[in-house]
Amino acid sequence: MTMNQMSIHKEVERRGLWRRIAGVCTCLGMVMTGGAYAMTTADTANAATTDQGATVAIADRDATAETKALFAKLRDADTIMTGQQHANDYAVSTDEENQGTGSDIYALTGKYPSVWGMDTLSIYGYEGPGVRENDSCDITCQTNNIATLDGKIRQADSLGAMTTLSAHWYNPVSGGSFNDTTKAVDRLLPGGDSQATINDYLDRIADLANGAKRDDGTLIPIVYRPLHENNGAWFWWGATHATSDEYKELYRYIVDYLTQVKGVHNLLFSYSPNGTFGGDLGTYLETYPGDDYVDVLGYDAYDSGDVNDSSEWVSNVVKDLAAIAKLGDQKGKPVAMTEFGRGSNKMIAEDGNDTDTQWFTRLLNGITADQNARHIAYMMTWADFGGSGSSYATYIPRKGTALGDDYAKYAADPAITLASGSLVDYSGTYTAASRAATARIVTPTEGSREEDGALTVYARVEGTTANKAWFTVNDDAERHELVADGANGGLYMTGTWQVPSELLANEKATLHLTVETAAGTLTDQTVVVLGARPEQAADVVDNYDAYVDDAELRASYSVANASSSAIALRANDEAAIKAGATGANALKIDYDFDKAPGYMGASLVLGATRDWSAYDHLNLYLESDGSAHKFVVQLQAGGVTFEAYPSLEQQRSGMVSIPLADFTTAPWDTANKGAVLDSAKLASVSAFSLYLNDGDQDLEPLPNGATRPRTGTIVVDSIHWSAGEPDSGDDDGNDGNGDNGDNGDNGDNGGNGGEGGNGNVPEPGATSSPSADPHPSGTPTPAPATVADSAKRPSTGLVRTGTAVVGLALVALAAAGIGFGLRYARRRS
C-alpha cells in the first residue's frame, strides 16, 4: 500500500471502530434508560409494565437483582431510550453550546442521552477517556484506565443513563488491530493455543465490571456487546474468518468465563449482527449463540443510500426491526438498535449542509408506526470524533443546522426517552427463568478437520452434574471416556481419540456424545472431516471438488447480504461437463433481490495470499440465467480491489476467459483509481469474490419497460488461471466486460454504512466516496469509519467504519483476505 492508501485505511478503520463503539454505547444506554430509571412520564410507564413479568429469560441466572431489573425494564419498555457512543468524551459542539457537558446531544436537547456507550479500546488507551503513553499501556496503565471508565459508568448511572460496552478487540493471535483478520477464533476455543490471551483480555473486562459500583457498593448493570457485526468480514471474528459454530462457541466461552470463572454478575450480553437483511430471521440467527447466552437482540444499520431521501432505507430497517422484535417477544428478550446512523455518502457534513434534513424524524416515525418495531428498547449512534476534511466523523448533527433541529425534534418525541437527571431506579424483584440440563460438544466444531490423528473432544455439561461421559465415532461402539478438565475453571470435560491413519482420507465422521447425569442421559453429536483437504493445482482458484459437503463449502466462503444457504454444491451432469465444467461438483449461487435487495455474493477464504503472477487470464465455467443482472468477479491484488463483469444477458453455459486488461479498479476504490492489474499485483492476491448486483439498480433499464427477474440461479465451476492464449476461450464474446457491465459506473454509492458492516464498503461494482462513509465500529463494516481521529483520539491507527467507506473496505479486504468491501458496499436492505 502507498502511504496515502495506508492513511485512508487507518482513517476508515478508526471511524468504523468509533461507530461500532457508538452503537454499543447506544445499546447500553437504551438498556439502562428503557425503564430502568424513572425520568419522565414515559419512564414511569416503563417501570409499571415491568411488574407484569417477574421471570426473566436472562443468560446469567446468578445475575444481580439490579441486572435482572435492567433486563426486565428493557424487555418491557414502552418508550425508546436514545444514546451515543462516547456520550461525553467527544463532541463537535462548543463548550458554550453544550454548557460544558462535552455532549452534542446535550447541546441540542438540554439533556444527556439515556444510553452511554464505551469500548474496551479505552482500557488500553486507544480511545478516550483512556490514555496511552509512548504507544504502550502496561497493566498499571490499564488499571488506571479501568478506574476512569468506572467513574464514567457511575456518572451515567447518577444522571439516569444506562451504559453499554462494545469490544473492538485487537487480534489475539497476530497482535494486530481488530480489523487484522488473521485467523484466530479456532485458536481461542478450548484446547486452542491462544486461550491465555483471550483470558487476559476477559480478565480486564471482569475488572471493569466488578469496579462499576455505586457509593453504597451496589454493582451497576452494563450491557456488554462482544463480537458484534460478525456477519461482516471486517473483524477477525467475522464471516470467512470463523465458521458459524466457531463463532457461537467463542461467544459462549466469553459468557461462561466471565460469569462462571470470574464471577461477574452485572453484565447483560448483546448479540448484534449488521443489517439490513430483508426481515429474514434465518440470516439474523445463523450465528446466534443461543437463548442461554444472549440477553439483548441487537441490530446495527447505517444509511448510505439516497442522499435526498432515506425512505427506502427506513422501510428496510423497519422490516428488520419488526422481525427481530417479534422474535424478542417470542423469546422474552429485549431488542435494541445497537448502532444506527448515516454512513458512506450520507455522512453528516462538516459545514452542516444537508439535503436529507428530516432523517432522524423519518426513521423514528417509521419505527413507531410499526406495531412490532416500536417496541425496541433503545437506539444508539456512534461517536462524534470530529476531525476535518475527509477524516471528519460525526453522527449527531451540529446545533444551528437544519438536521440539528430535526434531531432535537426526534429527541423531543414522546416515544423517546432521554436521561432523567437522577439515579437510575433498579427496583423490582425478578427471578431467572429455569432452563433444562444440556450437554454439547464444544470442540471440535461442526465441519472442522482433524489432520494429524489426535482428535481431542471438549464437552460442556450445564444445569446438572455429569456422572459419566464418553463419545463414540460413527457406528463404532467403542467408548472414548471424557474426564473433568482442570483448565478454564473446570468448565469442560475432555477426552482424546487417536484416529487410525487409514481413516484420515478426507471423509466425514460423526462424533456421538453421551453423558449420564442425575437429570438423565444427555446426548449430542457433531460431524467432522478426517484428513487434509486435497490440494488443488497452483493455477486453480476453486474447482469445488475438494469439499465433502455443503457445510464445508459454506465454512470456506463468506456469504454477503444473504444466508449461507444461498450457495451450495451442484453435481455436474454430462451436459455441464461437455460445456466446460470439470469434476464432480460446481458452485450454485441462488439470489433473491426481494429478500436481500441490491446485491449478494460470496468471498472465498484464501487463508494466505496467493501468487498468481505467472498468469494473464482468469477462466471460469459459467451457467448464465439470462437475467441481465450484473455479475461481478472481484479480487484484491497488491492492496487494490479489481473487478470484471462477465455478461448474464444470454442464457447459456460455457467457459469465460477474462484477460487482465478487462479488470478495472472497483468503482468505490477511488484511492486506487486507474491502477492496473499486472503480474506484480497478482503476486499478492488476498481476496477473491463473486457477486450479483441487481441490474435494475446498477444498470441501464431494459428496453420496452422490461424488468429483470428478482430471483434466480447461476452456476460457476473450474475457476483457474492460464497464461498466453485463453483457456477454452469463449465462443460468443462473453469475456470479462459483458455488455451489461458498465464497469460499475452505475453503482449505488455504497451500502448501509454502519459500524463497519452496514454498507460502509460499497457493493461490488458500486461507486462510493472513500471518505464519505464513516462507519463506527470496526474497519470495513458497512460504514467506514475513521481509523484514527488525529484531532481527538490518541494516534492509534484505529478507525471506525463510519468515516471512510473506501478506506474501510480496503482495510477489511486486505486484512480479511476476502471481498468484504463488496459485501457491504451494497447493503441496502
FINUFI-890671 format. One record per residue (C-alpha): x, y, z. Coordinates in steps of 0.001 Angstrom, whole numbers, padded with zeros to 6 digits, always signed. Example, Ala and Ser with C-alpha at 12.3 -4.5 7.8 and 13.67 -1.06 7.14 Angstrom:
residues 2
+012300-004500+007800
+013670-001060+007140
***
This chain:
residues 829
+000000+000000+000000
+001117+003555-000633
+001367+005938+002288
-001807+007616+001049
-003626+004293+000976
-002394+003470+004460
-003629+006825+005697
-007074+006272+004198
-007144+002781+005582
-006348+003977+009079
-008933+006706+008851
-011576+004244+007796
-010664+001770+010453
-010868+004359+013152
-014181+005690+012018
-015600+002230+011743
-014380+001420+015152
-015793+004588+016621
-019064+003970+015036
-019287+000493+016351
-018412+001709+019753
-021113+004274+019496
-023538+001578+018597
-022628-000378+021632
-022914+002626+023860
-026278+003409+022488
-027309-000109+023155
-026200+000073+026727
-027706+003487+027222
-031009+002350+025932
-030960-000651+028097
-030388+001428+031174
-032861+004038+030210
-035520+001801+028878
-037406+001692+032080
-034507+001107+034411
-034979+004525+035895
-037807+006957+036239
-037172+010187+034448
-040277+011166+032535
-043877+010136+032333
-042864+007619+029689
-040250+006200+032009
-042736+005815+034795
-044907+003811+032460
-041963+001563+031752
-041484+000889+035433
-045122-000037+035787
-045054-002577+032993
-042015-004433+034302
-044006-005876+037189
-046118-007835+034725
-043307-010346+034109
-041387-011276+037230
-039490-014031+035402
-036628-013015+033132
-035041-015130+030377
-031594-013896+031352
-028311-015530+030310
-026680-015294+033745
-029049-016967+036207
-026890-015615+039071
-027121-012023+037858
-027532-009313+040482
-031008-008062+041304
-030228-004773+039555
-029070-006573+036403
-032252-008638+036311
-034250-005441+036804
-032463-003796+033879
-033248-006818+031702
-036934-006596+032640
-037138-002854+032063
-035535-003151+028654
-037800-006041+027735
-040948-004249+028849
-040057-000699+027758
-042791+001251+026010
-040543+004154+025063
-037191+004109+023328
-034039+005216+025078
-031615+007047+022847
-027902+007441+023229
-024473+007793+021746
-021085+006149+021835
-018648+008185+023936
-021613+010273+025034
-019494+012958+026677
-015953+012008+025708
-016029+013539+022229
-018119+016397+020831
-018135+018766+017876
-020242+021373+019653
-018508+024128+021590
-018366+024240+025387
-020802+027140+025253
-023227+025165+023115
-023146+022057+025301
-022782+024028+028547
-019552+022285+029421
-021050+018801+029326
-018971+017552+026396
-022174+016124+024916
-023536+017020+021485
-026908+015576+022449
-026987+017891+025478
-026187+020831+023192
-029273+020035+021093
-031703+018963+023822
-030536+020280+027176
-030416+016697+028488
-027949+013845+028486
-028615+010750+026386
-030143+007849+028287
-027604+005407+026835
-023861+005976+027132
-021554+003819+025041
-017932+002966+025682
-015430+000477+024267
-012755-001836+025592
-010276+000095+023421
-010333+002698+026159
-008899+000168+028617
-005713+000136+026550
-005757+003871+025846
-006672+003602+022172
-009727+005784+022780
-010718+008365+025348
-011228+008699+028183
-008386+006161+028410
-004803+007329+027987
-001791+005714+026367
+001785+006949+026707
+004620+006227+024298
+002331+003909+022350
+002109+001418+025192
-000182+000636+028100
+001044-001791+030749
-001059-003344+033500
-000794-000209+035643
-001956+001912+032727
-004843-000483+032080
-005847-000453+035751
-005905+003358+035777
-007965+003473+032581
-010420+000959+034024
-010844+003192+037080
-011572+006129+034753
-014167+004128+032853
-015815+003002+036072
-016084+006656+037022
-017876+007326+033727
-020286+004462+034411
-021058+005942+037844
-021618+009358+036254
-024042+007921+033706
-025873+006000+036426
-026180+009095+038613
-027716+011007+035712
-030278+008313+034917
-028480+006702+031975
-027503+003150+031123
-024056+002107+029890
-023143-000189+027040
-019715-001651+026358
-018535-002687+022905
-015346-004594+022213
-013011-003738+019366
-010590-006348+020485
-007155-006473+018890
-006360-009756+017176
-005153-012036+019991
-003092-014217+017654
-001297-011689+015437
-001352-008730+017817
-002766-006582+015001
-005816-004390+015280
-009401-005580+015352
-009536-005477+011567
-006460-007643+011195
-008274-010751+010016
-005509-013239+010652
-007379-016431+011554
-007754-016601+015329
-011118-017859+016569
-010337-021582+016339
-007174-020982+018395
-009121-019289+021198
-011543-022122+021816
-010958-024811+024471
-007748-026619+023619
-006523-023744+021438
-003007-022406+021818
-004081-018779+022358
-006569-019206+025184
-004292-017448+027660
-004509-014298+025539
-008279-014245+025457
-008393-014948+029192
-006148-011947+029887
-008480-009787+027836
-011560-011089+029631
-009865-010546+032986
-009784-006810+032187
-013498-006887+031332
-014111-008552+034697
-012083-005868+036476
-014143-003168+034761
-017484-004783+035588
-016550-005502+039210
-015377-001923+039691
-018585-000345+038389
-020174+000347+041781
-022305+002978+043391
-021097+004628+046569
-023006+002041+048605
-021214-000800+046834
-024113-001802+044560
-022855-003105+041220
-024136-001099+038250
-025517-003196+035357
-023762-002907+031986
-024800-004142+028554
-021763-005874+027073
-021675-006428+023300
-018829-008762+022304
-018052-009964+018776
-020523-007592+017116
-021265-007300+013385
-019849-010749+012863
-021811-011286+009663
-019381-008853+008050
-015791-009691+007215
-014061-006620+008638
-013280-008090+012068
-011146-011136+012828
-014180-012792+014435
-016323-012120+011372
-017526-014046+008363
-014896-016069+006498
-012532-015890+009465
-014619-018214+011616
-017356-020719+010915
-020800-020200+012419
-020122-022846+015069
-016699-021434+015923
-018271-018003+016422
-021030-019417+018603
-018571-021298+020800
-016294-018276+021239
-019284-016147+022257
-020391-018852+024690
-016878-019128+026098
-016829-015371+026768
-020123-015571+028670
-019132-018699+030620
-015668-017419+031511
-016948-014064+032779
-019901-015419+034723
-018709-018853+035849
-014941-018441+036181
-014574-014747+037066
-017863-014435+038945
-019083-011339+037081
-022836-010983+037552
-023698-007434+036453
-023497-007888+032690
-026201-008314+030082
-024905-009813+026840
-025916-008375+023473
-025803-010105+020091
-025764-007641+017193
-025333-008574+013517
-025427-005937+010771
-028456-005076+008739
-030212-004958+006538
-031383-008476+005679
-034886-008139+004305
-036563-009278+007518
-035100-012778+007070
-034562-014155+010574
-032717-017129+009143
-029898-014764+008224
-030049-012988+011572
-029944-016227+013573
-027289-018019+011537
-024633-017375+014198
-026941-016910+017196
-025194-018395+020288
-028477-019442+021896
-031029-018140+024380
-028891-019274+027324
-026112-016914+026231
-027847-013841+024816
-029850-011174+026641
-030296-008336+024132
-031180-008978+020498
-029245-006156+018855
-029116-004789+015342
-026752-002340+013606
-027710-000393+010490
-026318+002617+008631
-027880+004548+005777
-025671+005053+002731
-028460+005290+000189
-030267+008169-001487
-028693+011411-000279
-032022+013211-000554
-034456+010684+000839
-033976+007854+003340
-037468+006418+002877
-036314+003207+001203
-033639+002579+003844
-036092+003299+006663
-038566+000841+005179
-035919-001879+005082
-034731-001152+008621
-038261-001223+009988
-038851-004571+008284
-035791-005983+010030
-036584-004456+013413
-040159-005711+013237
-038936-009263+012612
-036408-009070+015452
-038978-007513+017787
-041378-010401+017154
-038520-012792+017813
-037733-010962+021040
-041338-011218+022116
-041293-014975+021496
-038052-015425+023406
-038793-012925+026162
-035712-010874+025215
-035296-007093+024808
-034491-005765+021339
-032316-002753+020527
-030901-000825+017592
-027405-001124+018989
-025918+001143+016303
-027529+003405+013753
-026550+006412+011735
-025696+007892+008397
-022821+006333+006507
-020976+006448+003228
-022099+009348+001054
-024638+010399+003700
-022200+011199+006474
-023159+014387+008242
-021301+017221+006511
-018736+019266+008390
-020259+022518+007135
-023714+021465+008326
-025251+021467+004852
-027545+018529+004262
-030195+017608+001735
-031965+014979+003840
-032948+017238+006733
-035675+015005+008195
-033508+011927+008544
-033902+011341+012297
-037635+012012+012498
-038313+009947+009377
-036540+006972+010947
-038333+007369+014266
-041720+007792+012594
-041132+004628+010592
-040232+002671+013711
-043088+003926+015872
-045640+003384+013094
-044908-000346+013084
-046707-002320+015801
-043675-004546+016350
-040656-002356+015633
-041910+000301+018037
-041108-001996+020968
-037324-001741+020679
-035735-000698+023978
-033071+001713+022757
-031136+003023+019780
-027619+004429+019774
-025487+006430+017337
-021722+006283+017055
-019279+008797+018497
-018676+012356+017307
-014933+012136+016853
-014911+015249+014725
-011737+015841+012754
-011654+017733+009482
-011867+017183+005766
-012119+013566+004678
-011491+012419+008260
-014481+014297+009673
-016763+011867+011503
-019863+012772+013452
-023230+011077+013927
-025092+013781+015844
-025570+016991+013815
-024294+020368+014932
-026507+022818+016734
-027932+025516+014483
-028295+023289+011405
-031498+022016+009839
-030511+018442+010639
-029687+019501+014199
-033208+020875+014515
-034518+017569+013212
-032572+015660+015855
-033973+017932+018571
-037474+017177+017258
-036662+013450+017244
-035412+013603+020838
-038473+015555+021976
-040892+012974+020580
-042941+011238+023324
-041592+007908+022057
-038029+008880+023000
-036523+008881+026478
-033502+010937+027470
-031647+010686+030771
-033759+011657+033772
-031023+013528+035607
-031362+011367+038715
-030104+007974+039840
-031378+005032+037805
-034117+003082+039566
-033425-000655+039541
-036164-001619+041947
-038268-004712+041447
-037870-008397+042172
-037230-010728+039266
-036441-014413+039014
-034285-016031+036349
-036218-018463+034182
-035429-022117+034716
-033612-023974+031989
-033178-027587+031006
-029981-029520+031648
-027856-029715+028492
-024689-031321+027160
-022884-030396+023968
-019643-030966+022104
-017771-027660+022197
-014786-028676+020080
-014196-029904+017500
-016864-027703+015941
-019167-028852+013166
-017325-029364+009898
-013833-028854+011304
-010960-031046+010120
-008702-033401+012053
-005498-033846+010106
-002813-035121+012488
-004693-038058+014002
-005051-036961+017641
-008650-035794+017970
-009442-034173+021322
-013055-033567+022309
-014162-030875+024770
-017716-031130+026090
-019791-028804+028268
-022496-030007+030677
-024830-027392+032174
-027686-027462+034627
-026690-030776+036175
-023677-032855+037211
-022092-035441+034952
-021597-038884+036483
-020037-040410+033400
-019355-039191+029875
-017950-040608+026653
-018065-040257+022882
-018184-042777+020078
-017397-042433+016389
-019844-043305+013619
-021311-046769+014287
-018325-047979+016287
-019442-048872+019822
-016003-048248+021357
-016285-045610+024091
-013742-042819+024448
-014056-041586+028023
-014293-037912+028977
-012924-036593+032266
-013116-033227+034011
-010602-030710+032677
-008934-028593+035362
-008248-025697+032977
-010700-022863+032319
-012279-023071+035725
-013389-026656+035202
-015959-025687+032580
-015292-028680+030342
-014790-032426+030146
-012243-033750+027702
-011025-036939+026043
-008825-037915+023082
-009157-040439+020272
-006172-041475+018199
-007570-041641+014678
-006309-044637+012660
-004221-043415+009731
-006420-045228+007219
-009383-043050+008273
-007554-039786+007516
-008859-039849+003951
-010990-036693+003539
-014049-038483+004881
-016749-037320+007277
-017151-038860+010719
-019911-038344+013283
-018945-037946+016940
-021696-039054+019352
-021593-037636+022898
-023331-039405+025784
-023444-038024+029333
-025069-039800+032256
-026332-037304+034840
-028725-037034+037750
-031133-035406+035285
-030954-038373+032952
-028899-039246+029894
-027940-036283+027681
-026636-036595+024132
-025180-034510+021340
-023340-035092+018090
-021202-033251+015571
-019733-034073+012187
-016025-033618+011472
-013804-034334+008494
-010882-036713+008932
-007784-035970+006888
-006467-032974+004999
-008409-031385+002183
-006988-032418-001205
-004628-029799-002589
-005561-028010-005783
-003127-027135-008554
-001326-023807-008289
-003395-022251-011077
-006752-023189-009516
-008826-020691-007547
-011533-023271-006846
-012925-026310-008662
-015438-027282-005910
-014363-030925-005795
-012443-030862-002501
-015455-030114-000278
-017094-033078+001393
-020482-031349+001612
-022337-028022+001602
-021397-027382+005231
-017688-027396+004399
-018285-025248+001325
-020153-022683+003424
-017418-022722+006035
-014955-021803+003286
-016937-018903+001846
-018332-015737+003393
-021795-015045+002004
-022698-011370+001778
-026210-009951+002188
-027819-013396+002148
-027991-016592+004152
-025147-019088+003724
-027741-021419+002189
-027602-019175-000899
-024573-021181-002021
-024388-024957-002429
-022600-027698-004352
-024252-028736-007618
-023453-032108-009181
-022186-031743-012744
-024120-033743-015327
-022942-034805-018784
-024201-031608-020415
-022293-029433-017947
-019093-031402-018464
-019462-031099-022213
-019933-027325-021877
-016744-026914-019833
-017454-027836-016212
-014887-030113-014601
-015009-032755-011897
-017991-033836-009851
-019261-030526-008472
-019842-026885-009302
-020899-023865-007213
-024604-022949-007331
-025472-019360-006337
-029124-018500-005641
-030159-014850-005462
-033344-013247-004181
-033349-009466-004512
-036756-009200-002875
-035402-010725+000313
-031953-009116+000128
-032185-006025-002089
-029266-004616-004020
-026687-007351-004147
-025447-010641-002773
-022314-012679-003161
-019676-014929-001670
-015995-014475-000842
-013560-017372-000771
-011417-017641+002344
-007930-017863+000874
-006205-018348+004221
-002982-016789+002907
-002122-014537-000002
-001749-016301-003342
+000861-015736-006019
-000747-015919-009452
+001802-013655-011136
+002630-016255-013803
-000801-015948-015443
-002624-013408-017586
-006151-014840-017982
-008772-015828-015407
-011061-018577-016657
-014313-019944-015299
-017218-022095-016338
-020463-020107-016150
-024099-021113-016477
-025841-017790-017044
-029553-017477-016327
-030058-014732-018914
-031231-012338-016206
-029102-009384-017349
-028132-008685-013748
-024563-007574-013087
-022148-010422-012345
-019025-009205-010548
-015765-011160-010371
-013653-009381-007797
-010192-009891-006419
-007871-007904-004240
-004344-007886-005536
-001461-005850-004190
-003834-003987-001889
-006082-002857-004772
-009566-004190-005483
-010195-005114-009112
-013420-006194-010816
-014561-007700-014100
-018147-008134-015271
-018984-011214-017362
-022341-010812-019075
-025532-012513-017888
-027646-011196-020736
-027964-014544-022507
-028991-017862-021016
-026032-020068-021830
-023392-022431-020450
-019702-022327-021293
-016237-021141-020434
-015492-017466-019912
-011917-016190-020221
-011077-012801-018738
-007769-011165-019755
-006081-008988-017142
-006869-005930-019251
-010577-006456-018587
-010123-005970-014840
-010597-002411-013625
-010372-000940-010143
-013582-001240-008169
-015587+001990-008585
-015600+002592-004836
-011813+002139-004522
-011180+005712-005573
-007829+005838-003797
-006527+003412-006454
-008458+004675-009458
-006622+003871-012659
-004480+001124-011136
-003601-001723-013496
-003813-005408-012643
-000386-006754-013569
+001925-009578-012559
+003375-007558-009693
-000040-007179-008091
-001030-010774-008896
+001926-011881-006780
-000126-010989-003710
-003833-011805-004034
-005607-011645-000676
-009271-011884-001635
-011458-013458-004303
-015214-012881-004511
-018215-013452-006747
-021158-011051-006545
-024513-010495-008189
-025794-006932-008282
-029414-006086-009011
-029238-004861-012590
-032413-002822-012167
-030457-000663-009734
-026960-000755-011244
-027505-000901-014989
-029468+000813-017717
-033198-000079-017899
-034104-002922-020213
-035878-001965-023442
-039651-001734-023654
-040059-001365-019896
-038939-004908-019162
-037573-005741-015717
-035040-008288-014563
-036110-011324-012507
-035995-010872-008722
-034867-014444-008077
-032685-016848-009970
-029611-019072-010037
-026242-019065-011746
-023617-021816-011624
-019838-021401-011602
-017083-024018-011832
-013431-024570-012683
-012151-021107-011744
-008495-021131-012756
-005702-019069-014269
-003854-019559-017539
-001011-017910-019409
-000888-016973-023075
-003964-017899-025063
-007325-018024-023222
-008054-021436-021757
-011076-022897-023562
-011869-019421-024847
-015440-018199-025047
-017079-018786-028392
-019511-015894-028315
-017762-012931-026865
-018676-013446-023227
-015437-012101-021804
-014821-010127-018645
-016508-006981-019897
-020042-008085-020596
-022260-005609-022353
-024319-005198-019231
-021404-004299-017006
-020766-000591-017449
-017753-001363-015296
-019717-000497-012200
-020115+003154-013065
-023812+002971-012325
-023319+001687-008813
-025305+002943-005908
-022780+004800-003771
-022305+002101-001250
-024366+000218+001205
-025743+000939+004607
-022571+002216+006154
-022607+001398+009758
-020076+000486+012244
-018143-001348+009702
-020601-003789+008338
-023621-001861+007307
-022654-000710+003913
-019581+001250+004633
-017949-000669+001909
-019513-000175-001446
-021126-003090-003043
-019314-004726-005903
-019487-002563-008916
-020957+000355-006997
-019472+003796-006719
-018714+005342-003392
-016671+008089-001871
-013814+006793+000215
-014236+009457+002804
-017975+009570+002779
-018782+006607+004908
-017602+006826+008495
-018751+003576+009872
-018420+003268+013573
-017193+000050+014785
-014616-001871+013139
-012962-001390+009948
-014809-002399+006965
-018162-002889+008354
-020675-001426+006158
-019974+002068+007115
-016428+003254+007010
-015037+004925+009999
-012032+006988+010617
-009128+004865+011552
-007606+007482+013670
-009051+010782+014535
-005899+012778+014927
-007861+015670+016298
-009479+013818+019166
-008069+010366+019579
-004678+009029+020501
-002812+008186+017323
-003559+004505+017325
-004298+003700+013728
-007751+002529+014712
-010589+003698+012596
-014317+003282+012702
-016190+002003+009743
-018335+005044+009618
-015845+007519+008226
-014385+006227+005053
-016160+003653+003029
-013354+003090+000662
-010659+003109+003230
-012618+000779+005404
-013363-001523+002562
-009713-001631+001622
-008648-002379+005149
-011147-005107+005595
-010433-006626+002244
-006713-006525+002743
-006812-007800+006279
-009559-010303+005858
-008455-011597+002534
-011977-011565+001263
-014246-009307-000718
-015550-007557+002279
-015857-004251+000520
-018234-005678-001964
-020335-007218+000607
-021003-004142+002483
-020997-001830-000376
-024415-002938-001359
-026074-003353+001854
-029278-001570+001192
-031866-003722+002570
***
